[in-house]
Amino acid sequence: MATHHSIIGAHLSVAHGFFQALLDAQSIGLSAVQIFTHSNRQWHIQKLAKEDIEQFKKIQKETGIICVVHASYLLNLGSPTKELRDKSLSALMAELQHCHELEIPFLIIHPGSATDGDTQTSIKYLAEALSYALKNSIGSTKILIETMAGQGTSLGSTLEELAAIRELVTEKRRVGFCVDTCHLFAAGYSLSSEQDYKDFWRQADKTLSISHIKVIHVNDSQKKQGSRIDRHENIGKGEIGLTTFTHIMNDHRFISVPKILETPNTTLDEYQKNKEILEGLISKK
């Protein structure tokens, strides 16, 4: 019996155009791609050119490549500083507009940091910002809150914190989650043994509902479990090992969930190698 066709993608550059990321993905056999729609290191976000939008949508339709967007890392919607919260909210609104124009289904965000140590207030600020952005934006793009490694005062390193954020958002139908394997591992979660894997997803389903997990970032970790340090590694070359990825690649619940590589040495050749490793883990039974 043939193996199932899991959706595997990678975060690719748009330096030569949004459409080129789709063609690059197709060239190495990926069925999904993750992109930034603007410079990840700048607050200024330009409007998209009409010709860029039309070209992207044309190539996306021709290739069938699924595309998701990652928001800027500069955003901190839960910041105790109002000026930073306001800048972050404006940027998020612009990102949602880009996603609407490009017909992107998912916008992935980092939940930010409680830099003053007041986690509950930061969660409240974050939920308020998400509620406002979703209520005042057009389109159907869902915001996916990413699981975090737990560095410093970052939010979202536990399933409970992620659930608390979504619970406070008024527009819940447009909020889901992105699970990052490196971040989970660094935060202390284990998915390696069969029992650990079952236990984690049982807990995740109870706390978040697996139906709300729309994207998985598949990354190995340079650092040990519970380190709270976010350092990605190539698949099978880090501390997580291949067992966890074998479980994920053969979990029928995630066959249609895009699995996005954000591994180091982000050349097309390296991404293709990581993709082939993941494909090799899929059971033929």
JOFENMO-V809911 format. One record per pair of residues at least 24 apart in sequence whose ideal C-beta (glycine too) atoms are under 6 Angstrom apart, sorted by sequence separation. I is the first residue (numbers start at 0). J is the second residue. If there is no record, write none. Layout:
# JOFENMO-V809911
I,J + I,J
This chain:
# JOFENMO-V809911
6,30 + 8,32 + 70,94 + 6,31 + 233,262 + 248,277 + 68,98 + 156,186 + 231,261 + 176,207 + 231,262 + 32,64 + 36,68 + 39,71 + 141,173 + 142,174 + 143,175 + 144,176 + 145,177 + 146,178 + 231,263 + 248,280 + 39,72 + 121,154 + 143,176 + 146,179 + 248,281 + 249,282 + 31,65 + 32,66 + 33,67 + 34,68 + 77,111 + 106,140 + 108,142 + 110,144 + 141,175 + 143,177 + 145,179 + 148,182 + 178,212 + 68,103 + 76,111 + 147,182 + 176,211 + 185,220 + 245,280 + 18,54 + 33,69 + 70,106 + 75,111 + 79,115 + 105,141 + 106,142 + 107,143 + 109,145 + 134,170 + 146,182 + 175,211 + 176,212 + 184,220 + 244,280 + 18,55 + 21,58 + 25,62 + 66,103 + 75,112 + 103,140 + 133,170 + 146,183 + 148,185 + 149,186 + 177,214 + 178,215 + 179,216 + 180,217 + 181,218 + 17,55 + 21,59 + 67,105 + 68,106 + 69,107 + 70,108 + 99,137 + 105,143 + 107,145 + 114,152 + 126,164 + 130,168 + 148,186 + 175,213 + 180,218 + 187,225 + 99,138 + 113,152 + 125,164 + 129,168 + 130,169 + 181,220 + 234,273 + 18,58 + 24,64 + 84,124 + 88,128 + 92,132 + 112,152 + 130,170 + 133,173 + 184,224 + 233,273 + 21,62 + 91,132 + 95,136 + 112,153 + 122,163 + 126,167 + 185,226 + 215,256 + 217,258 + 235,276 + 98,140 + 122,164 + 126,168 + 185,227 + 234,276 + 21,64 + 111,154 + 185,228 + 209,252 + 214,257 + 215,258 + 216,259 + 217,260 + 218,261 + 77,121 + 110,154 + 162,206 + 185,229 + 218,262 + 95,140 + 110,155 + 158,203 + 162,207 + 216,261 + 55,101 + 77,124 + 52,100 + 77,125 + 158,206 + 44,93 + 76,125 + 158,207 + 47,97 + 181,231 + 196,246 + 191,242 + 76,128 + 191,243 + 47,100 + 190,243 + 184,239 + 36,97 + 107,177 + 143,213 + 143,214 + 77,154 + 150,227 + 149,227 + 148,227 + 150,229 + 148,229 + 105,213 + 105,214 + 67,214 + 65,257 + 31,257 + 33,259 + 27,267 + 5,248 + 23,267 + 27,271 + 5,254 + 8,257 + 3,254 + 6,257 + 7,258 + 8,259 + 9,260 + 10,261 + 9,270 + 7,274 + 7,277 + 2,281 + 2,283
